[in-house]
């Protein structure tokens, strides 16, 4: 099956998650193209889509919304899954909750599911303004991504596609 995996990623962490999902789906036998949202083609030439975004202040990045809007007609006709990357921390990742626009995104894509993955905050990739925000909100630095959970979710997508669900 031809699958497009698209990610909006401010500093690369969410794109790395998308790449891991793509790798897992390829290993399951699918043809997979992974794109940054701002460079992604319309989903019209694909049979399934996985779309993700980093979340900032409770919202997906603008380029993810643009991709969904530009591909909405195609996305309504193929299986779609959404993911969000952003909560930080090991014990109780914060912030808790879905992106503000999740109901709208689910409606635009007829997505079969949404998954939240804990993210990564790399001090060296932040500008001064971002560092100040991190200090104010007391966000922890570190890579909190759960690669096993990411691979497991990709395997669930593969199982769903194989079952024709």
KELORO-641026 format. One record per residue: residue in one letter; x, y, z of N, C-alpha, C, O in turn. Coordinates in nm, 3 decimals. Layout:
BEGIN
[atom A,[X,Y,Z],[X,Y,Z],[X,Y,Z],[X,Y,Z]]
...
END
This chain:
BEGIN
[atom X,[0.085,-0.117,0.000],[0.000,0.000,0.000],[0.090,0.124,0.000],[0.193,0.125,0.067]]
[atom X,[0.052,0.227,-0.073],[0.126,0.354,-0.077],[0.075,0.444,0.035],[-0.042,0.480,0.039]]
[atom X,[0.166,0.480,0.124],[0.130,0.558,0.243],[0.215,0.685,0.248],[0.335,0.682,0.223]]
[atom X,[0.150,0.797,0.280],[0.220,0.922,0.304],[0.222,0.947,0.454],[0.119,0.936,0.522]]
[atom X,[0.339,0.981,0.505],[0.355,1.018,0.645],[0.404,1.163,0.645],[0.506,1.195,0.584]]
[atom X,[0.330,1.249,0.712],[0.357,1.393,0.709],[0.372,1.443,0.852],[0.294,1.406,0.939]]
[atom X,[0.472,1.528,0.875],[0.492,1.584,1.009],[0.527,1.732,1.001],[0.607,1.774,0.918]]
[atom X,[0.466,1.808,1.090],[0.504,1.947,1.111],[0.590,1.947,1.237],[0.546,1.909,1.345]]
[atom X,[0.714,1.992,1.220],[0.813,1.979,1.327],[0.895,2.106,1.337],[0.961,2.144,1.241]]
[atom X,[0.890,2.171,1.450],[0.961,2.297,1.465],[1.112,2.278,1.476],[1.189,2.353,1.417]]
[atom X,[1.155,2.175,1.552],[1.298,2.154,1.574],[1.344,2.014,1.534],[1.457,1.976,1.565]]
[atom X,[1.258,1.937,1.466],[1.300,1.808,1.413],[1.256,1.685,1.491],[1.261,1.575,1.437]]
[atom X,[1.215,1.700,1.614],[1.177,1.585,1.696],[1.054,1.513,1.643],[1.051,1.390,1.638]]
[atom X,[0.953,1.587,1.603],[0.830,1.526,1.550],[0.857,1.462,1.415],[0.799,1.358,1.383]]
[atom X,[0.943,1.521,1.336],[0.981,1.460,1.208],[1.051,1.327,1.233],[1.029,1.232,1.158]]
[atom X,[1.133,1.318,1.336],[1.199,1.192,1.368],[1.096,1.085,1.406],[1.114,0.968,1.372]]
[atom X,[0.991,1.124,1.474],[0.883,1.029,1.505],[0.819,0.982,1.375],[0.795,0.863,1.358]]
[atom X,[0.790,1.075,1.284],[0.731,1.039,1.154],[0.821,0.944,1.077],[0.774,0.850,1.015]]
[atom X,[0.951,0.969,1.081],[1.045,0.882,1.011],[1.044,0.741,1.070],[1.054,0.643,0.997]]
[atom X,[1.032,0.731,1.202],[1.027,0.600,1.266],[0.898,0.527,1.228],[0.900,0.406,1.204]]
[atom X,[0.787,0.599,1.222],[0.660,0.539,1.177],[0.676,0.490,1.034],[0.633,0.380,1.001]]
[atom X,[0.738,0.572,0.948],[0.762,0.533,0.810],[0.848,0.409,0.801],[0.820,0.319,0.721]]
[atom X,[0.953,0.401,0.880],[1.042,0.284,0.880],[0.965,0.159,0.919],[0.980,0.054,0.857]]
[atom X,[0.884,0.170,1.021],[0.807,0.054,1.069],[0.708,0.007,0.963],[0.692,-0.113,0.940]]
[atom X,[0.641,0.102,0.898],[0.545,0.065,0.793],[0.615,0.006,0.670],[0.562,-0.084,0.605]]
[atom X,[0.734,0.056,0.639],[0.812,-0.002,0.528],[0.851,-0.146,0.560],[0.841,-0.234,0.475]]
[atom X,[0.894,-0.169,0.682],[0.933,-0.304,0.723],[0.814,-0.400,0.717],[0.832,-0.521,0.704]]
[atom X,[0.694,-0.345,0.728],[0.573,-0.427,0.718],[0.533,-0.450,0.572],[0.435,-0.520,0.544]]
[atom X,[0.610,-0.392,0.477],[0.585,-0.418,0.336],[0.517,-0.307,0.258],[0.484,-0.326,0.141]]
[atom X,[0.495,-0.192,0.320],[0.428,-0.081,0.251],[0.530,0.008,0.180],[0.647,0.012,0.218]]
[atom X,[0.484,0.079,0.078],[0.562,0.185,0.016],[0.529,0.313,0.090],[0.413,0.355,0.094]]
[atom X,[0.629,0.376,0.150],[0.604,0.490,0.238],[0.692,0.608,0.198],[0.812,0.593,0.176]]
[atom X,[0.630,0.725,0.189],[0.701,0.851,0.169],[0.679,0.937,0.293],[0.565,0.955,0.337]]
[atom X,[0.788,0.989,0.349],[0.780,1.075,0.467],[0.819,1.217,0.425],[0.920,1.238,0.359]]
[atom X,[0.737,1.313,0.465],[0.759,1.453,0.428],[0.741,1.545,0.549],[0.664,1.516,0.641]]
[atom X,[0.814,1.655,0.547],[0.779,1.766,0.634],[0.653,1.827,0.576],[0.637,1.833,0.454]]
[atom X,[0.565,1.874,0.661],[0.434,1.924,0.616],[0.447,2.035,0.513],[0.370,2.039,0.417]]
[atom X,[0.542,2.124,0.531],[0.555,2.236,0.438],[0.603,2.194,0.300],[0.592,2.272,0.206]]
[atom X,[0.656,2.071,0.287],[0.705,2.023,0.158],[0.623,1.907,0.103],[0.654,1.855,-0.005]]
[atom X,[0.520,1.867,0.174],[0.443,1.748,0.136],[0.352,1.777,0.016],[0.290,1.883,0.008]]
[atom X,[0.346,1.680,-0.078],[0.251,1.694,-0.189],[0.109,1.663,-0.139],[0.091,1.614,-0.028]]
[atom X,[0.013,1.691,-0.221],[-0.125,1.653,-0.191],[-0.130,1.502,-0.171],[-0.056,1.428,-0.235]]
[atom X,[-0.216,1.457,-0.085],[-0.227,1.314,-0.053],[-0.304,1.235,-0.160],[-0.329,1.116,-0.140]]
[atom X,[-0.340,1.297,-0.270],[-0.424,1.233,-0.372],[-0.363,1.107,-0.431],[-0.437,1.019,-0.476]]
[atom X,[-0.232,1.095,-0.432],[-0.167,0.979,-0.493],[-0.136,0.868,-0.392],[-0.058,0.777,-0.422]]
[atom X,[-0.197,0.875,-0.276],[-0.168,0.777,-0.170],[-0.295,0.703,-0.130],[-0.407,0.750,-0.152]]
[atom X,[-0.275,0.586,-0.070],[-0.387,0.501,-0.027],[-0.412,0.508,0.123],[-0.511,0.454,0.172]]
[atom X,[-0.323,0.574,0.196],[-0.339,0.594,0.341],[-0.247,0.708,0.382],[-0.150,0.740,0.313]]
[atom X,[-0.277,0.768,0.497],[-0.196,0.880,0.546],[-0.183,0.876,0.697],[-0.275,0.838,0.769]]
[atom X,[-0.065,0.916,0.742],[-0.038,0.938,0.883],[0.012,1.081,0.892],[0.110,1.117,0.826]]
[atom X,[-0.053,1.163,0.974],[-0.021,1.305,0.981],[0.003,1.342,1.127],[-0.076,1.307,1.214]]
[atom X,[0.113,1.412,1.152],[0.143,1.451,1.288],[0.196,1.592,1.297],[0.239,1.651,1.198]]
[atom X,[0.192,1.644,1.417],[0.245,1.777,1.441],[0.295,1.789,1.584],[0.243,1.726,1.677]]
[atom X,[0.397,1.871,1.598],[0.434,1.915,1.731],[0.321,2.005,1.780],[0.252,2.067,1.701]]
[atom X,[0.304,2.010,1.910],[0.200,2.096,1.966],[0.267,2.203,2.052],[0.351,2.173,2.137]]
[atom X,[0.228,2.326,2.029],[0.278,2.440,2.106],[0.159,2.520,2.153],[0.069,2.552,2.075]]
[atom X,[0.158,2.551,2.281],[0.046,2.625,2.342],[-0.087,2.558,2.310],[-0.188,2.625,2.288]]
[atom X,[-0.086,2.425,2.307],[-0.209,2.350,2.286],[-0.254,2.336,2.142],[-0.363,2.284,2.117]]
[atom X,[-0.173,2.381,2.047],[-0.216,2.379,1.906],[-0.113,2.313,1.816],[0.008,2.319,1.841]]
[atom X,[-0.163,2.249,1.710],[-0.077,2.198,1.604],[-0.013,2.316,1.533],[-0.065,2.427,1.536]]
[atom X,[0.100,2.292,1.468],[0.168,2.396,1.391],[0.088,2.430,1.265],[0.015,2.346,1.212]]
[atom X,[0.102,2.553,1.220],[0.025,2.603,1.106],[0.046,2.520,0.980],[-0.049,2.498,0.905]]
[atom X,[0.169,2.474,0.956],[0.193,2.398,0.833],[0.119,2.265,0.830],[0.087,2.215,0.723]]
[atom X,[0.092,2.207,0.947],[0.012,2.084,0.952],[-0.132,2.115,0.912],[-0.194,2.039,0.837]]
[atom X,[-0.185,2.225,0.962],[-0.321,2.266,0.926],[-0.330,2.295,0.775],[-0.429,2.259,0.710]]
[atom X,[-0.228,2.358,0.722],[-0.226,2.389,0.579],[-0.227,2.261,0.497],[-0.301,2.250,0.400]]
[atom X,[-0.144,2.162,0.536],[-0.143,2.036,0.463],[-0.281,1.970,0.467],[-0.331,1.925,0.364]]
[atom X,[-0.343,1.965,0.585],[-0.475,1.903,0.598],[-0.576,1.976,0.511],[-0.655,1.913,0.441]]
[atom X,[-0.574,2.107,0.514],[-0.669,2.185,0.434],[-0.648,2.162,0.284],[-0.744,2.146,0.209]]
[atom X,[-0.522,2.160,0.241],[-0.492,2.142,0.099],[-0.521,2.001,0.050],[-0.548,1.981,-0.069]]
[atom X,[-0.516,1.903,0.139],[-0.538,1.762,0.101],[-0.671,1.708,0.150],[-0.695,1.587,0.140]]
[atom X,[-0.756,1.793,0.201],[-0.879,1.746,0.265],[-0.962,1.654,0.176],[-1.011,1.552,0.222]]
[atom X,[-0.979,1.689,0.050],[-1.061,1.605,-0.039],[-1.004,1.464,-0.048],[-1.078,1.367,-0.039]]
[atom X,[-0.873,1.452,-0.065],[-0.810,1.320,-0.073],[-0.815,1.249,0.062],[-0.841,1.128,0.067]]
[atom X,[-0.792,1.321,0.169],[-0.789,1.259,0.302],[-0.925,1.202,0.342],[-0.932,1.106,0.419]]
[atom X,[-1.030,1.258,0.290],[-1.164,1.210,0.321],[-1.193,1.074,0.257],[-1.291,1.009,0.292]]
[atom X,[-1.108,1.031,0.163],[-1.135,0.908,0.088],[-1.039,0.794,0.122],[-1.054,0.684,0.068]]
[atom X,[-0.941,0.818,0.210],[-0.842,0.716,0.245],[-0.833,0.701,0.396],[-0.876,0.791,0.469]]
[atom X,[-0.779,0.590,0.445],[-0.758,0.576,0.589],[-0.653,0.677,0.637],[-0.548,0.693,0.575]]
[atom X,[-0.683,0.745,0.747],[-0.595,0.848,0.802],[-0.580,0.826,0.952],[-0.676,0.792,1.021]]
[atom X,[-0.458,0.847,1.000],[-0.431,0.848,1.143],[-0.355,0.976,1.175],[-0.275,1.023,1.094]]
[atom X,[-0.381,1.032,1.293],[-0.317,1.155,1.338],[-0.234,1.129,1.462],[-0.267,1.043,1.544]]
[atom X,[-0.124,1.204,1.476],[-0.048,1.198,1.601],[0.001,1.336,1.639],[0.021,1.424,1.555]]
[atom X,[0.020,1.352,1.768],[0.067,1.477,1.825],[0.190,1.447,1.909],[0.195,1.347,1.981]]
[atom X,[0.288,1.533,1.900],[0.409,1.521,1.981],[0.423,1.649,2.062],[0.412,1.759,2.008]]
[atom X,[0.448,1.635,2.191],[0.467,1.759,2.264],[0.473,1.753,2.414],[0.556,1.823,2.473]]
[atom X,[0.391,1.673,2.481],[0.404,1.673,2.626],[0.546,1.633,2.665],[0.612,1.557,2.593]]
[atom X,[0.593,1.684,2.776],[0.730,1.659,2.820],[0.732,1.606,2.962],[0.646,1.640,3.044]]
[atom X,[0.830,1.524,2.991],[0.849,1.471,3.125],[0.840,1.320,3.127],[0.788,1.259,3.033]]
[atom X,[0.891,1.259,3.235],[0.892,1.114,3.244],[0.774,1.059,3.323],[0.703,0.971,3.276]]
[atom X,[0.753,1.110,3.442],[0.650,1.055,3.530],[0.509,1.091,3.485],[0.427,1.003,3.459]]
[atom X,[0.482,1.219,3.475],[0.351,1.269,3.434],[0.372,1.379,3.330],[0.372,1.497,3.364]]
[atom X,[0.390,1.340,3.203],[0.419,1.439,3.099],[0.315,1.550,3.097],[0.195,1.526,3.115]]
[atom X,[0.364,1.672,3.076],[0.280,1.791,3.072],[0.303,1.864,2.940],[0.413,1.855,2.887]]
[atom X,[0.209,1.934,2.886],[0.072,1.945,2.934],[-0.010,1.822,2.898],[0.024,1.745,2.808]]
[atom X,[-0.118,1.805,2.970],[-0.210,1.694,2.948],[-0.321,1.742,2.855],[-0.361,1.859,2.862]]
[atom X,[-0.371,1.655,2.771],[-0.486,1.690,2.688],[-0.455,1.691,2.540],[-0.340,1.696,2.497]]
[atom X,[-0.562,1.685,2.463],[-0.553,1.685,2.318],[-0.530,1.826,2.264],[-0.559,1.924,2.333]]
[atom X,[-0.478,1.836,2.142],[-0.466,1.968,2.080],[-0.604,2.034,2.070],[-0.706,1.965,2.053]]
[atom X,[-0.607,2.163,2.080],[-0.732,2.239,2.078],[-0.814,2.208,1.953],[-0.936,2.196,1.961]]
[atom X,[-0.748,2.195,1.838],[-0.818,2.176,1.711],[-0.847,2.030,1.678],[-0.889,2.002,1.566]]
[atom X,[-0.827,1.937,1.770],[-0.844,1.796,1.737],[-0.982,1.765,1.680],[-0.989,1.694,1.579]]
[atom X,[-1.092,1.813,1.736],[-1.222,1.782,1.675],[-1.231,1.828,1.529],[-1.287,1.757,1.445]]
[atom X,[-1.177,1.944,1.499],[-1.178,1.995,1.362],[-1.091,1.907,1.271],[-1.131,1.875,1.159]]
[atom X,[-0.973,1.868,1.319],[-0.883,1.783,1.240],[-0.945,1.646,1.213],[-0.935,1.593,1.103]]
[atom X,[-1.010,1.590,1.315],[-1.077,1.461,1.297],[-1.188,1.471,1.192],[-1.206,1.381,1.111]]
[atom X,[-1.262,1.581,1.195],[-1.370,1.601,1.098],[-1.315,1.621,0.957],[-1.371,1.568,0.861]]
[atom X,[-1.206,1.698,0.944],[-1.149,1.726,0.812],[-1.090,1.601,0.747],[-1.087,1.591,0.624]]
[atom X,[-1.043,1.507,0.827],[-0.970,1.392,0.774],[-1.045,1.260,0.787],[-1.003,1.160,0.728]]
[atom X,[-1.153,1.257,0.863],[-1.219,1.131,0.897],[-1.120,1.033,0.957],[-1.126,0.912,0.933]]
[atom X,[-1.027,1.085,1.037],[-0.920,1.004,1.094],[-0.975,0.888,1.176],[-1.077,0.900,1.244]]
[atom X,[-0.905,0.777,1.168],[-0.943,0.656,1.240],[-0.889,0.656,1.382],[-0.928,0.573,1.464]]
[atom X,[-0.801,0.749,1.410],[-0.747,0.755,1.544],[-0.649,0.870,1.560],[-0.601,0.928,1.463]]
[atom X,[-0.621,0.900,1.686],[-0.525,1.004,1.722],[-0.442,0.952,1.838],[-0.495,0.895,1.933]]
[atom X,[-0.312,0.973,1.830],[-0.221,0.929,1.935],[-0.133,1.045,1.979],[-0.085,1.122,1.896]]
[atom X,[-0.113,1.057,2.109],[-0.021,1.158,2.161],[0.107,1.088,2.204],[0.104,0.988,2.277]]
[atom X,[0.220,1.141,2.157],[0.351,1.090,2.197],[0.424,1.198,2.277],[0.419,1.316,2.244]]
[atom X,[0.492,1.154,2.380],[0.574,1.245,2.458],[0.690,1.289,2.369],[0.740,1.211,2.288]]
[atom X,[0.732,1.413,2.385],[0.830,1.471,2.294],[0.969,1.488,2.350],[1.010,1.421,2.445]]
[atom X,[1.039,1.579,2.288],[1.179,1.606,2.319],[1.198,1.757,2.324],[1.142,1.830,2.242]]
[atom X,[1.276,1.803,2.420],[1.309,1.946,2.428],[1.460,1.957,2.441],[1.518,1.922,2.543]]
[atom X,[1.522,2.007,2.334],[1.667,2.018,2.325],[1.706,2.165,2.341],[1.678,2.247,2.253]]
[atom X,[1.770,2.197,2.451],[1.809,2.335,2.482],[1.891,2.398,2.369],[1.875,2.517,2.339]]
[atom X,[1.976,2.319,2.306],[2.065,2.373,2.203],[1.992,2.416,2.076],[2.047,2.490,1.995]]
[atom X,[1.868,2.371,2.057],[1.794,2.406,1.936],[1.698,2.523,1.957],[1.630,2.565,1.863]]
[atom X,[1.692,2.575,2.078],[1.597,2.683,2.108],[1.662,2.820,2.092],[1.781,2.838,2.121]]
[atom X,[1.582,2.917,2.047],[1.631,3.053,2.043],[1.608,3.117,2.181],[1.548,3.055,2.269]]
[atom X,[1.654,3.237,2.200],[1.645,3.302,2.331],[1.501,3.315,2.379],[1.472,3.289,2.496]]
[atom X,[1.411,3.354,2.291],[1.270,3.367,2.329],[1.210,3.235,2.374],[1.135,3.229,2.472]]
[atom X,[1.243,3.128,2.302],[1.193,2.996,2.339],[1.250,2.951,2.473],[1.179,2.889,2.553]]
[atom X,[1.376,2.982,2.499],[1.437,2.946,2.627],[1.368,3.018,2.742],[1.348,2.961,2.850]]
[atom X,[1.331,3.143,2.719],[1.260,3.219,2.823],[1.122,3.157,2.851],[1.082,3.146,2.967]]
[atom X,[1.052,3.118,2.746],[0.921,3.054,2.763],[0.936,2.924,2.840],[0.858,2.895,2.931]]
[atom X,[1.037,2.844,2.804],[1.062,2.717,2.873],[1.086,2.742,3.021],[1.038,2.667,3.106]]
[atom X,[1.161,2.847,3.051],[1.191,2.880,3.191],[1.064,2.920,3.266],[1.043,2.878,3.380]]
[atom X,[0.981,3.001,3.203],[0.857,3.048,3.266],[0.762,2.932,3.295],[0.703,2.925,3.403]]
[atom X,[0.746,2.842,3.197],[0.652,2.731,3.215],[0.716,2.610,3.284],[0.649,2.511,3.312]]
[atom X,[0.847,2.622,3.311],[0.922,2.516,3.381],[0.916,2.382,3.309],[0.900,2.277,3.371]]
[atom X,[0.930,2.387,3.177],[0.932,2.265,3.097],[1.066,2.194,3.113],[1.171,2.259,3.114]]
[atom X,[1.064,2.063,3.127],[1.191,1.991,3.145],[1.262,1.966,3.011],[1.199,1.935,2.910]]
[atom X,[1.393,1.979,3.013],[1.473,1.945,2.896],[1.495,1.795,2.894],[1.504,1.730,2.998]]
[atom X,[1.505,1.740,2.773],[1.536,1.599,2.759],[1.459,1.535,2.646],[1.368,1.596,2.589]]
[atom X,[1.496,1.412,2.615],[1.429,1.333,2.513],[1.342,1.231,2.585],[1.393,1.135,2.642]]
[atom X,[1.211,1.253,2.582],[1.116,1.169,2.654],[1.039,1.075,2.561],[0.946,1.006,2.604]]
[atom X,[1.078,1.074,2.433],[1.004,0.993,2.335],[1.015,0.844,2.369],[1.120,0.795,2.408]]
[atom X,[0.903,0.775,2.353],[0.895,0.631,2.380],[0.893,0.560,2.245],[0.787,0.543,2.185]]
[atom X,[1.011,0.520,2.198],[1.023,0.463,2.064],[0.945,0.333,2.051],[0.891,0.303,1.944]]
[atom X,[0.939,0.256,2.157],[0.864,0.131,2.152],[0.715,0.159,2.131],[0.649,0.089,2.054]]
[atom X,[0.662,0.260,2.199],[0.521,0.297,2.183],[0.495,0.347,2.040],[0.390,0.319,1.982]]
[atom X,[0.589,0.420,1.985],[0.575,0.471,1.848],[0.572,0.355,1.749],[0.487,0.351,1.661]]
[atom X,[0.665,0.261,1.764],[0.668,0.144,1.675],[0.542,0.059,1.691],[0.488,0.007,1.593]]
[atom X,[0.496,0.044,1.814],[0.374,-0.034,1.840],[0.254,0.030,1.769],[0.174,-0.040,1.709]]
[atom X,[0.243,0.161,1.776],[0.132,0.231,1.710],[0.139,0.212,1.559],[0.036,0.190,1.494]]
[atom X,[0.260,0.221,1.503],[0.275,0.198,1.358],[0.232,0.056,1.323],[0.170,0.034,1.219]]
[atom X,[0.265,-0.040,1.407],[0.224,-0.179,1.382],[0.072,-0.192,1.388],[0.014,-0.269,1.312]]
[atom X,[0.008,-0.118,1.477],[-0.139,-0.120,1.483],[-0.199,-0.063,1.355],[-0.300,-0.112,1.306]]
[atom X,[-0.137,0.040,1.300],[-0.183,0.097,1.173],[-0.171,-0.008,1.064],[-0.264,-0.027,0.985]]
[atom X,[-0.057,-0.077,1.059],[-0.038,-0.183,0.960],[-0.145,-0.290,0.975],[-0.204,-0.333,0.876]]
[atom X,[-0.171,-0.334,1.097],[-0.272,-0.437,1.120],[-0.409,-0.391,1.072],[-0.483,-0.469,1.011]]
[atom X,[-0.443,-0.267,1.098],[-0.571,-0.213,1.055],[-0.581,-0.210,0.903],[-0.685,-0.245,0.846]]
[atom X,[-0.474,-0.168,0.837],[-0.474,-0.163,0.691],[-0.488,-0.303,0.632],[-0.561,-0.323,0.535]]
[atom X,[-0.418,-0.399,0.689],[-0.425,-0.537,0.640],[-0.563,-0.597,0.660],[-0.608,-0.678,0.580]]
[atom X,[-0.629,-0.557,0.768],[-0.763,-0.608,0.796],[-0.871,-0.536,0.715],[-0.988,-0.575,0.715]]
[atom X,[-0.828,-0.430,0.644],[-0.923,-0.354,0.563],[-1.016,-0.268,0.646],[-1.125,-0.232,0.601]]
[atom X,[-0.973,-0.235,0.766],[-1.057,-0.155,0.857],[-1.042,-0.007,0.830],[-1.105,0.075,0.897]]
END
